[in-house]
Amino acid sequence: MQNRRSFIRGSGLVLSAAALGGLAACSRTSTGGGAGEGEDGGLLATLQDAGKIVVGFAGEAPYSFDDNGEITGATLAMHREIFGELGIDTVEGKLTDWNSLIPGLNAGQFDAVSAGMSILPERCAEAAFSEPEFQYTTALMVPKGNPEGLEDMQSFVDSGLTVATMSGAVESTYASDLGLESIEVGGPQDGVDALSSGNADAFALTAISLNWLAENSATDFEVTDSFVAEIDGEKQVGAGGTVFRKEDTSLLDAYNEKLAAIISDPERYLSIVGDFGFTKEELPPEEMTAELLCSGDLSSLQ
């Protein structure tokens, strides 16, 4: 399957980032972010010289997480492949709270965000996204047997039931937009704890994350079939990508070029991310681009 998609380099730069201008102007750290685009080829050249890139991650398996002191996951596997091809052999992770990932990136605490982060208009206003890497769907973690018969986010409307969502994750937006009874948790394990304590009737997160959690930890819960959330009659199709600072265009363009070759070859894609539960179903379709997702107009993807 050659030429599955055409990539629009530099997409994700469609909105103003004035609100974070001060952070973007902060001095860079020693991670490699010291050179601007006009200095010696920009950040890409700096990182190639150093042979190392520092990425921020939030610990959501199977995208990027700490496994007995070693950072791993599908996003990290993708990054080691792509950055390695760019002459940057070492990918070093910095564990960061989810809501601090983009602010930390713009403050120069790391060089990119490695978290499979959903490409959303409000995030595109603050940073630049790569082309989509993982298409995602949502699922619910529920008690065994799913006693409330929950199927999707609409199942909670006027139900008196409470859904737990991860702070900063797109499922929190769904809950807010639908006016649901909800609580926000700090991470996946906190969602399980909310279920265990009875503080929530279900935990909503990306299906790939919940299935990984159910298969790799001892829980008394099960995961529903995945679904695409719907808000005001519009399906919330979407995908995640790697996040860069807006000024680091040489790095973004080089990354997208290498990513295009991987996305156009499903067998290669699966050889990189398949061990983490990803399948061809997670390959973004040809028409799904960062520019389109950043625009917020999903009508062509319905």
Buried (B, 14 or more C-beta within 10 A) or exposed (E): EEEBBEBEBBBBBBBEBEEBEEBBEEEBBEBBBBBEBEEEBBBBBBBBBBEBBBBBBBBBBBBBBBEEEEBBBBBBBBBBBBBEBBEBEEBEBBEBBBEBBBBBBBBBBBBBBBBBBBBBEEBBBBBBBBBBBBBBBBBBBBBEEBEBEBEBBBBBEEBEBBBBBBBBBBBBBBBEEBEBBBBBBBBBBBBBBBBEEEEBBBBBBBBBBBBBBBEEEEBEBBBBEBBBBBBEEEBBBBBBBBBBBBBBBBBBBBBBBBBBEBBBBBEEBBEBBBEBBBEEEBBBEEEBBBBBBBBEEBEEBE
